Amino acid sequence: MIIFKYIFWVLYRIWFYILVGLPILIMFPVLLISILKESWYPFFFKIARVWAKIILIGMGFGYRIDREQTPEKDKSYMFIANHTSMVDIMLMLVSVKNPFVFVGKKELTKIPLFGFFYKRTCILVDRNSPKSRQGVFLRAQRRLQSGLSICIFPEGGVPEEHIELDTFKDGAFRLAINHQIPIVPLTFADNKKRFSYTFFSGSPGRMRVKVHKFLSTENLVTDDTKSLNEKARHIILKQLQVFNK
């Protein structure tokens, strides 16, 4: 019986990468045109949301989104969530309609096809380089000024399997305070169970999302970064504990 499980997990992983790459290959000309100008990014974002839905549905993931508050159209936000899975990117895309730009690690640019567009549409950061981290603020500022939002997974990477929620880096909160934009915390409940970074794991099933009430940054200053960080982490951690009961 265990042999069949391992066979399933191998095929399931292969199927995931097919679902990631095939739509990009089919839509390549349209995607290429959509990234030629920065002002066309909202169109690219719409295509990306379709791509994300194809992957989630194709993997057998039924998602349910519970919203305490809904972002306003044409307003910028800082979207944050816990990070446990390769499908966090897809689930974030289907959970949020406001066009946003991911801030993510540059290592993902090595993924064939996906990496090509990831490099040209996201704000890349080398977490080992202070200069790279500083550059994120300048590139994010330009995107926010154009009316877009930003998405950051504040754990700064995927924590070990046994860690429920890692500590948060300050970058997302400092950026939000500097630009006086609301923070939107999201909790992803089932991604680790559905499709974690452990190769021999995963299965179709439900994926629950909680969009929490926004955290205002109005009148906050840089010195408030740490307390805002802790407040956001507490919200997500508490919701994870509720989901896991």
C-alpha positions as CSV (number, residue, x, y, z in Angstrom):
1,M,0.0,0.0,0.0
2,I,2.8,2.4,0.9
3,I,4.3,1.8,-2.6
4,F,1.2,3.1,-4.2
5,K,1.3,6.2,-2.0
6,Y,4.9,7.0,-3.2
7,I,3.9,6.5,-6.8
8,F,0.9,8.8,-6.3
9,W,3.1,11.5,-4.7
10,V,5.7,11.3,-7.6
11,L,3.0,11.6,-10.2
12,Y,1.2,14.4,-8.2
13,R,4.4,16.4,-8.1
14,I,5.0,16.0,-11.9
15,W,1.4,17.0,-12.6
16,F,1.9,20.1,-10.5
17,Y,4.8,21.2,-12.7
18,I,2.9,20.4,-15.8
19,L,0.0,22.6,-14.6
20,V,2.5,25.4,-13.8
21,G,4.3,25.3,-17.1
22,L,1.7,24.3,-19.7
23,P,-0.6,27.4,-19.4
24,I,2.4,29.7,-19.5
25,L,3.6,28.0,-22.7
26,I,0.2,28.2,-24.3
27,M,-0.3,31.9,-23.3
28,F,3.4,32.9,-23.9
29,P,2.8,35.4,-26.7
30,V,0.0,37.2,-24.7
31,L,2.0,37.2,-21.5
32,L,5.1,38.5,-23.3
33,I,3.1,41.5,-24.7
34,S,1.6,42.2,-21.2
35,I,5.0,42.7,-19.6
36,L,6.4,45.0,-22.3
37,K,5.2,48.1,-20.4
38,E,5.0,48.5,-16.7
39,S,1.6,50.3,-17.1
40,W,0.2,47.1,-18.6
41,Y,0.8,45.1,-15.4
42,P,-2.8,45.0,-14.3
43,F,-3.6,43.1,-17.5
44,F,-0.8,40.6,-16.7
45,F,-2.1,40.3,-13.2
46,K,-5.6,39.2,-14.5
47,I,-3.9,36.5,-16.6
48,A,-1.9,35.4,-13.6
49,R,-5.1,35.0,-11.6
50,V,-6.5,32.7,-14.3
51,W,-3.2,30.7,-14.3
52,A,-3.5,30.3,-10.5
53,K,-7.1,29.1,-10.7
54,I,-6.1,26.5,-13.3
55,I,-3.4,25.1,-11.1
56,L,-5.5,25.0,-7.9
57,I,-8.5,23.4,-9.7
58,G,-6.2,21.0,-11.6
59,M,-4.6,19.9,-8.4
60,G,-8.0,19.1,-6.9
61,F,-7.8,22.0,-4.4
62,G,-11.1,23.5,-3.5
63,Y,-10.6,26.9,-1.8
64,R,-12.8,28.8,0.6
65,I,-12.2,32.4,1.3
66,D,-13.7,34.0,4.4
67,R,-13.4,37.8,4.4
68,E,-13.7,40.1,7.4
69,Q,-13.0,43.1,5.2
70,T,-12.7,43.6,1.4
71,P,-10.0,45.8,-0.2
72,E,-11.3,48.8,-2.1
73,K,-10.7,49.1,-5.8
74,D,-7.9,51.4,-7.0
75,K,-6.3,51.6,-3.5
76,S,-2.9,50.3,-2.5
77,Y,-2.3,47.7,0.3
78,M,0.4,45.6,1.8
79,F,-0.8,41.9,1.7
80,I,0.9,39.5,4.0
81,A,0.4,35.8,4.8
82,N,2.0,32.8,6.4
83,H,4.3,30.8,4.0
84,T,4.2,27.0,4.0
85,S,3.8,25.8,0.4
86,M,4.6,26.2,-3.2
87,V,0.9,27.0,-3.8
88,D,0.9,30.0,-1.5
89,I,1.6,32.2,-4.6
90,M,-1.4,30.7,-6.4
91,L,-3.7,31.0,-3.4
92,M,-2.7,34.6,-2.8
93,L,-3.5,35.4,-6.5
94,V,-7.0,34.0,-6.3
95,S,-7.7,35.5,-2.9
96,V,-6.9,39.1,-3.9
97,K,-8.4,41.0,-6.8
98,N,-6.4,44.2,-6.4
99,P,-3.3,44.0,-8.7
100,F,-0.3,43.5,-6.5
101,V,3.4,42.8,-7.0
102,F,5.2,40.0,-5.1
103,V,8.4,40.7,-3.3
104,G,10.2,37.4,-3.4
105,K,13.5,35.6,-3.4
106,K,15.5,35.7,-6.6
107,E,16.1,31.9,-6.6
108,L,12.7,31.3,-8.1
109,T,13.9,32.9,-11.4
110,K,15.7,29.6,-12.1
111,I,12.4,27.8,-12.6
112,P,11.9,27.3,-16.4
113,L,9.2,29.5,-18.0
114,F,7.8,30.6,-14.6
115,G,11.1,32.2,-13.7
116,F,11.2,34.2,-17.0
117,F,8.0,36.1,-16.0
118,Y,8.7,36.1,-12.3
119,K,12.0,38.0,-12.9
120,R,10.3,40.6,-15.0
121,T,7.2,41.2,-12.9
122,C,8.2,40.7,-9.3
123,I,10.5,42.7,-6.9
124,L,13.4,40.4,-6.3
125,V,15.5,40.3,-3.2
126,D,18.7,38.6,-2.3
127,R,18.2,38.0,1.4
128,N,21.9,37.7,2.0
129,S,22.6,41.2,0.5
130,P,21.8,44.3,2.6
131,K,22.1,46.4,-0.7
132,S,19.5,44.2,-2.4
133,R,17.1,44.5,0.6
134,Q,17.5,48.3,0.5
135,G,16.7,48.3,-3.2
136,V,13.4,46.6,-2.6
137,F,12.1,49.8,-0.9
138,L,12.9,51.9,-4.0
139,R,11.3,49.5,-6.5
140,A,8.3,49.0,-4.2
141,Q,7.9,52.8,-4.0
142,R,7.7,53.1,-7.7
143,R,5.0,50.4,-7.9
144,L,3.0,51.9,-5.1
145,Q,3.1,55.3,-6.8
146,S,1.6,53.7,-9.9
147,G,-1.4,52.5,-7.9
148,L,-0.4,48.9,-7.3
149,S,-0.2,46.9,-4.1
150,I,2.6,44.9,-2.6
151,C,2.6,41.3,-1.3
152,I,5.2,39.9,1.0
153,F,5.5,36.7,3.0
154,P,7.0,38.2,6.1
155,E,8.6,35.0,7.4
156,G,11.2,35.6,4.8
157,G,11.1,32.0,3.6
158,V,9.4,28.7,4.3
159,P,9.9,27.6,7.9
160,E,10.7,24.0,8.9
161,E,7.7,21.6,8.8
162,H,7.3,21.5,12.6
163,I,7.1,25.3,13.0
164,E,3.6,26.6,13.0
165,L,4.6,30.2,12.3
166,D,8.1,31.6,12.1
167,T,9.1,35.0,13.3
168,F,8.3,37.9,10.9
169,K,10.9,40.2,9.3
170,D,10.2,43.9,9.6
171,G,10.5,44.8,5.9
172,A,6.8,44.6,5.0
173,F,5.7,46.6,8.0
174,R,8.3,49.3,7.6
175,L,7.4,49.7,4.0
176,A,3.7,49.9,4.8
177,I,4.4,52.6,7.5
178,N,6.6,54.6,5.2
179,H,3.9,54.7,2.5
180,Q,0.9,54.9,5.0
181,I,-0.9,52.0,3.4
182,P,-3.1,49.4,5.3
183,I,-1.8,46.0,6.0
184,V,-4.0,43.1,5.0
185,P,-3.2,39.9,7.0
186,L,-4.3,36.6,5.4
187,T,-4.1,33.2,7.0
188,F,-3.6,30.1,4.8
189,A,-4.8,27.1,6.9
190,D,-4.2,24.0,4.8
191,N,-1.4,24.6,2.4
192,K,1.2,22.7,4.3
193,K,-1.1,19.6,4.4
194,R,-2.1,19.9,0.8
195,F,1.2,20.6,-0.9
196,S,4.3,21.2,1.3
197,Y,7.9,21.3,0.3
198,T,8.3,17.7,1.5
199,F,8.4,15.8,-1.8
200,F,6.5,12.7,-0.6
201,S,3.4,14.4,0.7
202,G,0.3,16.2,-0.4
203,S,-3.2,15.4,-1.6
204,P,-6.3,17.0,-3.1
205,G,-8.7,18.7,-0.7
206,R,-9.9,22.0,0.8
207,M,-7.8,25.1,1.3
208,R,-9.2,27.6,3.7
209,V,-8.3,31.3,3.6
210,K,-9.1,34.0,6.2
211,V,-8.8,37.6,5.1
212,H,-8.5,39.6,8.4
213,K,-9.5,43.1,9.2
214,F,-6.9,45.6,7.9
215,L,-4.3,47.0,10.2
216,S,-4.1,50.8,9.7
217,T,-0.7,52.5,9.5
218,E,-2.1,56.0,9.7
219,N,-0.1,58.2,12.0
220,L,2.4,55.4,12.7
221,V,6.2,56.1,12.5
222,T,9.2,53.8,11.9
223,D,9.5,53.2,15.7
224,D,6.1,51.5,15.5
225,T,7.4,48.8,13.1
226,K,8.1,46.1,15.7
227,S,4.8,46.5,17.5
228,L,2.9,46.4,14.2
229,N,4.9,43.3,13.2
230,E,4.0,41.5,16.5
231,K,0.3,42.5,16.1
232,A,0.1,41.1,12.6
233,R,1.9,37.9,13.6
234,H,-0.4,37.4,16.6
235,I,-3.5,37.7,14.3
236,I,-2.3,35.0,11.9
237,L,-1.0,32.7,14.6
238,K,-4.2,32.8,16.6
239,Q,-6.2,32.0,13.4
240,L,-3.9,29.1,12.6
241,Q,-4.6,27.7,16.1
242,V,-8.3,28.1,15.5
243,F,-8.1,26.3,12.2
244,N,-6.0,23.4,13.7
245,K,-8.4,22.7,16.5
